[in-house]
Amino acid sequence: MIVGGGRIRALILLVNLIAGSTAGLCSCENPNSATLERGSLKWLNFGMMLARHWVIAIVLAGCLILLAVPAQAHTSEGVAGGFLSGFLHPILGYDHLVAMVAVGLWGAFLGTPAIWLLPIVFPTVMAIGGAIGILGIPMPAVDLLVAGSAVVLGACIALALRAPIWIAALLVGAFAIFHGHAHGSELPQAADPLAYAFGFVIATGLLHVSGIGLGLLSRYRAGEYGVRGLGVAIAVVGLTFLTGSV
C-alpha cells in the first residue's frame, strides 16, 4: 500500500497524467472541423474543455478524501454501495438538488467564464467540506446554510444579478463547503469513503450540467423569463427547508 509522501506523489502524478491526456484530447484537430459550422465547433470545444476540467475536479476530490481518510477494509456495503449512496445523496436531498442546479443556472446566465468556472469551484471546494465531514470535525449551522444557499442562489437568478466573477466564485465556494460537510458527515458506516466521495461529486456534476442546459435558454427573451422563474422556484424550495431548520 502506498503511504505518506509516496501516496501524495502518486496522487500528483495521477492528476498530471489525466490533465495531460485530456489536454491532448482537447487540442487535437477534428478532421471534420472544416465542415462544421462556427457555432457547432465553438460548443464542441466548450464541451471538451468542461469535460477536461471536470475530470481533474473529480480526481482532486478523490485525492482529498483519500488523504483525509485512512485506508479501511471494505465492509458489507463496500465500493458499489458507497458509490450509490454518495450518488443518490444530493439527488434525493431536494435542498442539495436545487442549489446544485442553481449553480449551473447562474453560471450559464452570467456567461463566460462563469459558465464553466462555477461548476468547477463548487465540487472542488465541496470535496474539502466532504473530507471535514468524514473526519467528524463539526461546522456550525450546516443545515441552515445548505438551505440558505438555495435561497441566495435562487434569488441571484430571479433578480438577474450579474455579480463580478470573483464574487460569484467566492459565494458558490463558501456554500459548497457546507454542502460537502453535509455529504461527508452522513457517510454510511459500511460505505467505502472514496467511492462515496466520487458518487456525490459525479452526481453534483450532472446536476450542474442540467442547470447549465436550462440556463442557456436565457439567451432568448422568453427563455430568460423562464430561467428567472426557476430562480424564484429554487429560492422558495430553499426557504421551505430554511424555515424547517430554524
C-alpha positions in Angstrom: 0.0 0.0 0.0 1.3 3.5 -0.8 1.6 5.6 2.3 2.9 9.0 3.4 4.9 11.0 0.8 4.6 8.2 -1.7 0.8 8.4 -1.7 0.9 12.2 -2.2 3.4 11.8 -5.1 1.3 9.1 -6.7 -1.8 11.3 -6.5 0.0 14.3 -8.0 1.3 12.1 -10.8 -2.2 10.8 -11.4 -3.6 14.3 -11.7 -0.8 15.4 -14.1 -1.3 12.3 -16.3 -5.0 12.9 -16.6 -4.6 16.6 -17.1 -2.1 16.0 -19.9 -4.1 13.3 -21.6 -7.3 15.4 -21.5 -5.4 18.4 -22.7 -4.2 16.4 -25.7 -7.8 15.4 -26.4 -8.9 19.0 -26.3 -6.1 20.2 -28.5 -6.3 17.5 -31.2 -7.7 18.6 -34.5 -11.0 17.2 -35.7 -10.6 16.0 -39.3 -14.2 17.1 -40.0 -13.8 20.5 -38.3 -13.7 22.3 -41.7 -17.2 21.1 -42.4 -18.6 22.2 -39.0 -20.3 25.5 -38.6 -18.6 28.0 -36.4 -21.3 27.7 -33.6 -21.1 23.9 -33.6 -17.3 24.0 -33.3 -17.5 26.5 -30.5 -19.8 24.3 -28.5 -17.7 21.2 -29.2 -14.6 23.0 -27.9 -16.5 24.2 -24.8 -17.7 20.7 -24.1 -14.2 19.3 -24.3 -12.9 22.0 -22.1 -15.6 21.4 -19.5 -15.0 17.7 -19.6 -11.3 18.2 -19.1 -11.7 20.4 -16.0 -14.4 18.0 -14.6 -12.1 15.0 -14.8 -9.4 17.0 -12.9 -12.0 18.2 -10.4 -13.3 14.6 -9.8 -9.7 13.3 -9.4 -8.8 16.1 -6.9 -12.0 15.3 -4.9 -11.0 11.7 -4.6 -7.4 12.7 -3.7 -8.7 14.9 -0.9 -10.9 12.2 0.6 -8.1 9.6 0.2 -5.6 11.8 2.0 -8.1 12.7 4.7 -9.4 9.2 5.5 -7.1 6.3 6.5 -7.4 3.1 4.4 -10.0 0.8 5.7 -11.3 -2.7 4.8 -14.4 -2.8 2.7 -17.4 -4.0 4.7 -20.8 -5.2 3.6 -21.7 -2.1 1.5 -18.3 -1.6 0.1 -17.4 0.3 -3.1 -20.6 -0.3 -5.0 -22.8 0.6 -2.1 -20.6 3.6 -1.2 -20.7 5.0 -4.7 -24.5 4.6 -4.9 -25.1 6.2 -1.5 -22.9 9.1 -2.5 -24.5 9.5 -5.9 -28.1 9.5 -4.5 -27.4 11.8 -1.6 -27.5 15.1 -3.5 -30.3 13.9 -5.8 -32.7 12.7 -3.0 -32.0 15.7 -0.8 -34.0 18.5 -2.5 -32.2 21.3 -0.8 -28.9 20.0 -2.2 -30.5 19.3 -5.6 -32.0 22.8 -6.2 -28.8 24.5 -5.0 -26.6 22.5 -7.4 -28.9 23.1 -10.3 -28.8 26.8 -9.4 -25.0 26.9 -9.7 -25.3 25.7 -13.3 -28.2 28.1 -14.0 -26.4 31.1 -12.6 -23.2 30.2 -14.4 -25.0 30.0 -17.7 -26.8 33.2 -17.0 -23.6 35.0 -16.3 -21.8 33.6 -19.3 -18.1 33.0 -19.9 -16.1 32.3 -17.7 -18.7 31.7 -15.0 -20.5 29.0 -17.1 -17.5 26.7 -16.6 -15.8 28.2 -13.5 -18.7 28.0 -11.1 -19.4 24.3 -11.8 -15.7 23.6 -11.1 -15.3 25.7 -8.0 -18.3 24.0 -6.3 -17.3 20.3 -6.4 -13.7 21.1 -5.8 -14.4 23.1 -2.6 -17.2 20.6 -1.7 -14.7 17.8 -1.6 -12.8 19.8 1.2 -16.1 20.0 3.1 -16.7 16.3 2.5 -13.3 15.4 3.9 -14.0 17.6 7.0 -17.4 15.9 7.5 -16.0 12.4 7.1 -13.3 13.2 9.7 -16.1 14.2 12.1 -15.0 17.8 12.5 -18.1 19.9 13.4 -19.1 23.0 11.5 -21.8 25.5 12.6 -25.3 25.7 11.1 -24.7 23.3 8.2 -28.3 22.6 7.5 -29.2 26.2 7.8 -26.5 27.3 5.3 -27.3 24.4 2.9 -30.9 25.6 2.7 -29.8 29.2 2.7 -27.6 28.6 -0.4 -30.7 27.7 -2.4 -32.4 30.9 -1.2 -29.4 33.1 -2.1 -28.6 31.5 -5.4 -32.2 31.3 -6.4 -32.6 35.0 -5.6 -29.5 35.8 -7.7 -31.0 34.1 -10.7 -34.5 35.5 -10.1 -33.1 39.1 -9.9 -30.8 38.6 -12.8 -27.9 39.6 -10.6 -24.7 39.8 -12.7 -22.1 39.7 -10.0 -18.4 40.0 -10.8 -16.9 36.6 -11.3 -14.7 36.7 -8.2 -17.8 37.4 -6.0 -19.8 34.7 -7.7 -17.0 32.1 -7.3 -16.5 33.1 -3.6 -20.2 32.8 -2.9 -20.5 29.5 -4.6 -17.3 28.2 -2.9 -18.5 29.3 0.5 -21.8 27.4 0.2 -20.0 24.4 -1.3 -18.0 23.6 1.8 -21.2 23.2 3.8 -22.8 21.0 1.2 -19.7 18.9 1.2 -19.7 18.7 5.0 -23.4 17.5 5.0 -22.5 14.8 2.5 -19.4 13.7 4.4 -20.9 13.6 7.8 -23.7 11.4 6.6 -21.4 8.8 5.2 -22.9 5.3 5.8 -20.8 3.3 8.2 -20.5 0.4 5.8 -19.6 2.5 2.8 -16.2 3.0 1.2 -15.3 6.7 1.7 -13.5 7.2 -1.6 -16.4 5.6 -3.6 -18.9 7.6 -1.7 -16.9 10.8 -2.5 -16.8 10.0 -6.2 -20.5 9.3 -6.1 -21.6 12.6 -4.7 -19.1 14.6 -6.9 -20.3 12.9 -10.1 -24.0 13.5 -9.1 -23.1 17.1 -8.4 -21.6 17.4 -11.8 -24.7 16.1 -13.5 -26.9 18.5 -11.6 -24.6 21.4 -12.6 -24.8 20.3 -16.3 -28.6 20.1 -16.2 -28.6 23.7 -14.7 -26.3 24.9 -17.5 -28.6 23.4 -20.1 -31.6 25.1 -18.7 -29.6 28.3 -18.2 -28.7 28.6 -21.8 -32.4 29.3 -22.5 -31.7 32.8 -21.0 -30.2 33.8 -24.4 -33.8 34.2 -25.6 -36.2 36.7 -24.2 -38.9 34.2 -23.2 -36.2 31.8 -22.0 -34.7 34.5 -19.7 -38.1 34.9 -18.0 -38.3 31.1 -17.7 -34.9 30.9 -16.1 -35.7 33.7 -13.7 -38.9 31.9 -12.8 -36.8 28.8 -12.0 -34.7 31.0 -9.7 -37.9 32.0 -7.8 -38.9 28.3 -7.5 -35.4 27.4 -6.2 -35.5 30.2 -3.7 -38.9 29.1 -2.5 -37.8 25.5 -2.0 -34.7 26.7 -0.1 -36.9 28.9 2.0 -39.1 25.9 2.9 -36.1 24.0 4.1 -34.7 27.1 5.8 -37.9 27.7 7.9 -37.9 24.0 8.8 -34.3 24.0 10.0 -34.6 27.2 12.2 
